[in-house]
């Protein structure tokens, strides 16, 4: 899938557009207020490359540890996923590949989303 998505250069471009969408969304933009977006884009490019079975190894923090302080709820996670889907669609990524990427990202939901007691 990594090659079908266009490899590192295209994935990096996709991530840049994805970040622009997220930062323009008032519901979720606050999660990135104090974030070095250059670093974040590079990090997300590695992550997306890894979930697309690219020749990279994602070596970021444990997902739960990296996101615990953010208190991301299910609605926030869904908004982010919709932005990713829309971005992939805008780059003409075929539906099967979009769904595969979104399923891979969704598999981290339990580690990212905080469910209120």
C-alpha positions in Angstrom: 0.0 0.0 0.0 2.9 2.3 0.7 3.9 2.4 -3.0 0.3 2.8 -4.1 0.0 5.9 -1.8 3.1 7.3 -3.6 5.9 6.6 -1.2 7.5 9.0 1.3 7.2 12.2 -0.7 3.5 11.9 -1.5 2.7 10.7 2.1 4.6 13.7 3.4 2.5 15.9 1.2 -0.7 14.2 2.3 0.2 14.7 5.9 0.9 18.4 5.3 -2.6 18.8 3.9 -4.1 16.7 6.7 -2.4 18.9 9.3 -3.8 22.0 7.6 -7.3 20.6 7.8 -6.9 19.7 11.4 -5.4 23.0 12.4 -8.3 24.8 10.7 -10.9 22.8 12.7 -11.8 24.6 16.0 -12.9 21.3 17.6 -9.4 19.8 17.5 -6.9 22.5 16.7 -6.3 23.2 20.4 -4.6 19.8 20.7 -1.7 21.3 18.6 -1.4 24.7 20.2 2.0 24.1 21.7 3.2 21.5 19.2 6.2 21.9 16.9 4.3 21.3 13.7 7.4 20.6 11.7 8.3 17.8 14.0 4.7 16.7 14.2 4.4 16.5 10.4 7.6 14.4 10.2 6.3 12.2 13.0 2.9 11.7 11.3 4.6 11.0 8.0 6.6 8.1 9.6 3.4 6.9 11.4 1.3 6.9 8.2 4.2 5.3 6.3 4.4 2.5 8.9 0.6 1.8 8.9 0.8 1.6 5.1 3.4 -1.1 5.3 6.2 1.1 4.2 9.9 0.4 4.6 10.0 2.5 7.8 9.8 1.5 11.4 7.7 3.7 13.6 9.6 4.4 16.8 7.6 7.1 18.4 6.3 7.0 22.0 3.8 4.5 23.1 0.4 5.7 21.8 -1.2 5.8 25.2 1.7 7.7 26.8 1.9 10.1 23.9 -1.8 11.0 24.0 -2.9 10.5 27.7 -2.5 14.2 28.7 -4.7 15.4 25.7 -8.0 13.8 26.9 -9.1 13.1 23.4 -12.7 11.9 23.4 -14.4 9.7 20.8 -15.9 12.7 18.9 -12.4 14.3 18.6 -11.0 11.0 17.3 -13.8 10.8 14.8 -13.1 14.4 13.6 -9.4 13.6 13.1 -10.3 10.4 11.2 -12.8 12.3 8.9 -10.0 14.8 8.1 -7.6 12.0 7.3 -10.2 10.3 5.1 -11.1 13.6 3.3 -7.4 14.3 2.7 -6.7 10.8 1.3 -9.8 11.2 -1.0 -8.5 14.6 -2.2 -5.4 12.9 -3.3 -7.4 10.3 -5.2 -6.4 7.4 -3.0 -8.7 4.5 -3.9 -11.5 3.7 -1.4 -10.0 0.3 -0.5 -6.7 1.9 0.4 -8.4 4.7 2.3 -10.4 2.2 4.3 -7.2 0.2 5.0 -5.4 3.2 6.3 -8.4 4.3 8.4 -8.7 0.8 9.9 -5.0 0.8 10.8 -5.4 4.2 12.5 -8.6 3.1 14.2 -6.8 0.1 15.7 -4.9 2.7 17.9 -8.2 4.2 19.1 -8.2 2.4 22.5 -4.8 3.8 23.3 -5.6 7.4 22.1 -9.2 8.0 23.2 -10.1 8.6 26.8 -13.4 7.2 27.8 -15.1 9.0 30.6 -16.1 6.8 33.6 
